[in-house]
Amino acid sequence: MISNKVDRILSKALELTNLSNQNFCHAAIITKGSKPVVFGINNDRSLIRGKIAICSHAEIDAVLKWRNLYFRDVKDKKRKGKKYNLYVVRKNKQGDVLFSNSKPCQSCSKILKQCNFNKIIYSTGNSDIFKSVRISELTSSHKSSAFNYLENNINYFSRLNYI
């Protein structure tokens, strides 16, 4: 059973998927308690190292906004990260499936663990609809099409304290 607060957050995330221009629309919301503080959507292009790069995943878009708004240094992230949760939902453009699997890929999982969030709630596309796990227990075998690019740049993001 999903609480009314969680249901409101997931409904908002579902609305935000309409802002995405991708075939599979993802939206992510970072909350502090039950209060949404920042959102992200998957975009067709992102700017990394001053160059147009790959598709930006919704969870990474949200993390970058969150980091820029709420943290002065790396110590802030480690101390405050546990107060935040991440919600991720996915639907397809055709709308024939309301919720699809939005479990983060391997690269995003690594980045999210570095953020030290409390937990992640994501749509599964199964009968249970959503799954909630502690961020430290998040595992993924899924490799996105941009996996190699992200893997090569995780260390770059870390050095810049993007995550």
Residue pairs with C-beta under 8 A, 6 or more apart in sequence:
2 10
2 130
5 34
6 34
6 121
8 34
9 29
9 31
9 34
9 36
9 87
10 87
10 89
10 121
10 123
10 130
12 29
12 36
12 39
13 27
13 28
13 29
13 39
13 87
13 88
13 89
14 27
14 89
14 91
14 98
14 99
15 27
16 27
16 29
16 39
16 41
17 25
17 26
17 27
17 41
17 89
17 90
17 91
18 25
19 25
19 27
19 41
20 26
20 27
20 41
20 42
20 43
20 58
21 43
21 44
22 42
22 43
22 44
22 55
22 93
23 92
23 93
24 42
24 90
24 91
24 92
24 93
24 100
25 41
25 42
25 90
25 91
25 92
25 93
26 41
26 42
26 57
26 58
26 59
26 88
26 89
26 90
26 102
27 39
27 40
27 41
27 58
27 88
27 89
27 90
28 39
28 40
28 41
28 58
28 59
28 61
28 62
28 86
28 87
28 88
29 36
29 38
29 39
29 62
29 86
29 87
30 36
30 37
30 38
30 39
30 62
30 63
30 66
30 84
30 85
30 86
30 87
30 117
31 37
31 84
31 85
31 86
31 87
32 83
32 84
33 83
37 66
37 69
37 70
37 84
38 62
38 65
38 66
38 69
39 62
39 65
40 56
40 58
40 59
40 60
40 61
40 62
40 63
40 64
40 65
41 58
41 61
42 55
42 56
42 57
42 58
42 61
43 55
43 56
43 61
44 55
45 52
45 53
45 54
45 55
45 56
46 52
46 53
46 54
46 55
46 56
46 61
47 53
48 153
48 156
49 153
49 156
53 149
54 146
54 149
54 150
55 145
55 146
57 104
57 105
57 108
57 144
58 88
59 86
59 88
59 104
59 108
59 111
59 112
60 108
60 111
62 86
63 111
63 112
63 115
63 162
63 163
64 162
64 163
66 84
66 115
67 77
67 115
67 161
67 162
67 163
70 76
70 80
71 77
71 80
73 161
74 161
77 115
77 116
77 161
77 163
78 116
81 115
81 116
81 117
81 118
82 116
82 117
82 118
83 118
84 115
84 117
84 118
85 117
85 118
85 119
85 120
85 121
86 112
86 117
86 119
86 120
86 121
86 135
87 120
87 121
87 122
88 102
88 103
88 104
88 120
88 121
88 122
88 123
89 99
89 102
89 122
89 123
90 99
90 100
90 101
90 102
90 123
90 125
91 97
91 98
91 99
91 100
92 100
97 125
99 123
99 124
99 125
99 129
99 130
100 123
100 125
101 122
101 123
101 124
101 125
102 122
102 123
102 124
103 122
103 124
103 131
103 140
103 142
104 112
104 120
104 122
104 138
104 140
104 142
105 140
105 142
105 143
105 144
105 147
105 150
106 140
106 141
106 142
106 143
106 147
106 151
107 143
107 144
107 146
107 147
107 150
107 151
107 154
108 140
108 144
108 150
109 138
109 139
109 140
110 154
111 154
111 157
111 163
112 120
112 135
112 138
113 135
113 136
113 138
114 158
114 163
115 135
115 163
116 135
117 135
118 134
118 135
119 132
119 133
119 134
119 135
120 132
120 133
120 135
120 138
121 130
121 131
121 132
122 130
122 131
123 129
123 130
124 130
124 131
144 150
157 163
